[in-house]
Amino acid sequence: MTAIKERPILFSAPMVRAILSGQKTVTRRPLKSPHGFWETSVTGELVPIPVNCPHGKPGDRLYVRETWSDVNLQGAPGVAYRADDDVRDLMEDETFLDEHGAFNYSDPRAKPYQFACWSEDLLSGAEGRWRPSIHMPRWACRILLEITAVRVERLQGISDAEIEREGIDLEALTDGQDRYDMCHAGSGAEGRPTLRTAWRHLWESTGGDWDANPWVWIIEFKRVQP
């Protein structure tokens, strides 16, 4: 029986919220092709062959890394998540219990909490610092995704329906409920944000080149229990 492979993947706070709400079910990542990965189409264009995706294949899993921090949860070790201010009580995690069923304070994963700030102080901004998503260890991840499909496409080939599946909510943009507001997302002919201008802003905000219209991996997924 083939073991299920797991790989890390980073998401911003708005995208984490979209995953948690069930709105985001796909992500696009730049395609970096090795030599010999292309074939010629009927139009003469070089087209990537959708194999060996570095993020995995259908059936593989992705554990989400997000902005987080160790916290002191009223005297108990905890982990806070910046996207929605959720706090995980590690004393409720069976993997932290010793052979007698008591919390193992000697577990290296629990030691940072003794020097961490109180959870409410961190969440209010009064004290403490958030830790970058890239530094989140596997055990602290709360979101696990299973890849259901992988394909390739040009970045600008995305449809409005697919943009919504990417986690962009046009109603929220119009109401200014998220950081991709009218000012940052750009606007259409009527001076209001559109799904496409919001998608372009999201892509460029992560350092992507919209005008280059690169090939991208399209990774569809569903959320599963960790």
C-alpha positions as CSV (number, residue, x, y, z in Angstrom):
1,M,0.0,0.0,0.0
2,T,1.4,3.4,-1.1
3,A,1.9,5.8,1.8
4,I,0.1,9.2,1.5
5,K,2.6,12.0,0.9
6,E,2.2,15.3,2.7
7,R,3.8,18.6,1.7
8,P,3.6,22.1,3.3
9,I,1.8,25.0,1.6
10,L,1.6,28.6,2.7
11,F,-1.6,30.7,2.6
12,S,-2.3,34.3,3.6
13,A,-4.8,35.1,6.3
14,P,-7.7,36.0,3.8
15,M,-7.1,32.7,2.0
16,V,-7.0,30.8,5.3
17,R,-10.4,32.3,6.2
18,A,-11.7,31.3,2.8
19,I,-10.6,27.7,3.2
20,L,-12.2,27.6,6.7
21,S,-15.5,28.9,5.3
22,G,-15.4,26.4,2.5
23,Q,-15.2,29.0,-0.2
24,K,-11.7,28.3,-1.4
25,T,-11.2,24.9,-3.0
26,V,-8.4,25.6,-5.5
27,T,-5.1,27.4,-5.6
28,R,-2.8,28.4,-8.4
29,R,1.0,28.3,-8.1
30,P,3.7,29.4,-10.6
31,L,4.9,26.6,-12.8
32,K,8.7,26.3,-13.0
33,S,9.5,23.8,-15.7
34,P,12.6,21.7,-15.9
35,H,14.3,20.9,-19.2
36,G,12.2,18.7,-21.5
37,F,8.9,19.4,-19.8
38,W,7.2,21.0,-22.8
39,E,5.5,19.7,-25.9
40,T,4.4,21.6,-29.0
41,S,0.6,22.2,-29.5
42,V,-1.2,22.2,-32.9
43,T,-0.7,26.0,-32.9
44,G,3.0,25.7,-32.5
45,E,2.9,26.9,-28.9
46,L,5.0,25.2,-26.3
47,V,2.6,23.6,-23.8
48,P,3.6,22.1,-20.4
49,I,2.8,18.5,-19.8
50,P,0.9,18.3,-16.5
51,V,3.0,15.7,-14.7
52,N,5.3,15.8,-11.7
53,C,3.6,18.7,-10.0
54,P,5.9,19.7,-7.1
55,H,2.9,20.2,-4.9
56,G,1.7,16.6,-5.2
57,K,-0.8,14.5,-7.2
58,P,-4.5,13.6,-6.5
59,G,-4.6,11.7,-3.2
60,D,-1.6,13.5,-1.7
61,R,-2.1,16.0,1.1
62,L,-1.1,19.5,1.9
63,Y,-0.7,20.9,5.4
64,V,-1.3,24.6,5.6
65,R,1.2,26.9,7.2
66,E,-0.2,30.2,8.4
67,T,0.7,33.1,10.7
68,W,0.7,31.8,14.3
69,S,2.3,32.1,17.7
70,D,2.9,30.2,20.9
71,V,0.7,31.6,23.7
72,N,0.1,31.2,27.4
73,L,-3.6,30.3,27.6
74,Q,-4.4,31.3,31.2
75,G,-1.6,29.1,32.5
76,A,-1.9,26.4,29.8
77,P,0.1,26.0,26.6
78,G,-1.6,27.1,23.5
79,V,-1.2,28.0,19.8
80,A,-2.9,31.1,18.4
81,Y,-3.8,31.6,14.7
82,R,-3.9,35.1,13.3
83,A,-6.3,34.6,10.5
84,D,-9.3,34.2,12.8
85,D,-7.9,34.7,16.3
86,D,-8.6,31.0,17.1
87,V,-6.6,29.6,20.0
88,R,-5.8,25.9,20.3
89,D,-5.5,24.5,23.8
90,L,-2.6,21.9,23.6
91,M,-3.8,20.3,26.8
92,E,-6.7,18.9,24.8
93,D,-4.3,17.3,22.3
94,E,-3.7,13.6,23.1
95,T,-0.3,13.7,21.4
96,F,0.9,15.8,24.3
97,L,-0.1,13.4,27.0
98,D,2.4,11.1,28.8
99,E,1.9,7.4,29.5
100,H,-0.2,8.3,32.5
101,G,-2.5,10.5,30.6
102,A,-1.2,13.7,32.1
103,F,0.1,16.6,30.1
104,N,3.8,16.2,29.3
105,Y,5.4,19.6,30.1
106,S,8.7,18.1,29.1
107,D,7.6,17.8,25.5
108,P,9.8,20.2,23.5
109,R,6.7,21.5,21.6
110,A,5.3,22.8,24.9
111,K,8.3,24.6,26.2
112,P,8.0,27.9,24.3
113,Y,4.6,28.6,26.0
114,Q,6.3,29.3,29.3
115,F,8.0,32.3,27.8
116,A,5.0,33.4,25.6
117,C,2.6,36.2,26.3
118,W,-1.0,35.7,27.4
119,S,-3.3,34.8,24.5
120,E,-5.6,37.8,25.0
121,D,-2.6,40.2,25.0
122,L,-1.4,38.8,21.7
123,L,-4.8,38.9,20.1
124,S,-5.5,42.5,21.2
125,G,-2.1,43.7,20.0
126,A,-1.0,44.7,23.5
127,E,2.0,42.4,23.7
128,G,3.8,39.7,21.8
129,R,4.6,39.0,18.2
130,W,3.2,36.8,15.5
131,R,5.4,34.2,13.9
132,P,5.7,33.9,10.1
133,S,3.9,31.1,8.4
134,I,7.1,29.7,7.0
135,H,8.2,28.9,10.6
136,M,5.0,26.9,11.5
137,P,5.9,23.3,12.3
138,R,3.8,20.4,11.1
139,W,2.3,19.6,14.5
140,A,0.9,23.2,14.8
141,C,-0.9,23.1,11.5
142,R,-4.7,22.9,11.9
143,I,-5.7,22.7,8.3
144,L,-5.1,19.6,6.2
145,L,-6.1,19.4,2.5
146,E,-6.3,16.5,0.1
147,I,-5.5,17.1,-3.5
148,T,-8.4,16.1,-5.8
149,A,-7.1,17.3,-9.2
150,V,-4.0,18.9,-10.8
151,R,-3.8,20.6,-14.2
152,V,-2.0,23.5,-15.9
153,E,-3.3,26.7,-17.5
154,R,-2.3,30.2,-18.4
155,L,-2.8,32.6,-15.4
156,Q,-5.2,34.9,-17.3
157,G,-7.2,31.9,-18.6
158,I,-9.2,31.8,-15.3
159,S,-13.0,32.2,-15.4
160,D,-15.1,34.2,-12.9
161,A,-16.4,31.0,-11.4
162,E,-12.8,29.8,-10.8
163,I,-11.8,33.2,-9.3
164,E,-14.6,32.7,-6.7
165,R,-13.3,29.2,-6.0
166,E,-9.9,30.8,-5.4
167,G,-11.6,32.4,-2.3
168,I,-12.3,35.9,-3.6
169,D,-15.7,37.3,-2.5
170,L,-16.9,40.2,-4.7
171,E,-19.5,41.1,-2.1
172,A,-16.9,41.4,0.6
173,L,-14.7,43.5,-1.7
174,T,-17.6,45.9,-2.4
175,D,-18.3,46.2,1.3
176,G,-14.7,46.6,2.2
177,Q,-14.8,43.6,4.5
178,D,-11.3,42.3,3.6
179,R,-8.0,43.7,2.7
180,Y,-8.6,43.4,-1.0
181,D,-10.8,46.5,-1.0
182,M,-11.7,48.8,-3.9
183,C,-8.6,50.9,-3.6
184,H,-6.2,48.0,-3.8
185,A,-8.2,45.6,-6.0
186,G,-8.6,48.1,-8.8
187,S,-11.9,48.7,-10.6
188,G,-13.8,48.0,-13.7
189,A,-15.6,50.4,-16.1
190,E,-18.0,51.5,-13.4
191,G,-15.3,52.3,-10.8
192,R,-16.2,49.2,-8.7
193,P,-13.9,46.2,-8.1
194,T,-14.4,43.2,-10.3
195,L,-13.5,39.6,-9.7
196,R,-10.8,39.8,-12.4
197,T,-9.2,43.0,-11.0
198,A,-9.3,41.4,-7.5
199,W,-7.7,38.3,-8.8
200,R,-5.0,40.3,-10.5
201,H,-4.3,42.2,-7.3
202,L,-4.1,39.1,-5.3
203,W,-1.6,37.5,-7.7
204,E,0.6,40.6,-7.9
205,S,0.5,41.1,-4.1
206,T,2.4,37.8,-3.7
207,G,5.1,39.0,-6.2
208,G,3.5,37.4,-9.3
209,D,3.8,38.9,-12.8
210,W,0.3,39.3,-14.2
211,D,1.3,40.8,-17.6
212,A,3.7,37.8,-18.3
213,N,0.6,35.5,-18.2
214,P,2.7,32.5,-17.0
215,W,1.6,28.9,-16.9
216,V,0.4,27.9,-13.5
217,W,-0.4,24.7,-11.6
218,I,-4.0,24.5,-10.7
219,I,-4.4,22.4,-7.6
220,E,-7.9,21.5,-6.5
221,F,-8.5,20.3,-3.0
222,K,-10.9,19.4,-0.3
223,R,-10.4,19.8,3.4
224,V,-10.0,16.7,5.5
225,Q,-9.6,16.0,9.2
226,P,-6.0,16.2,10.5
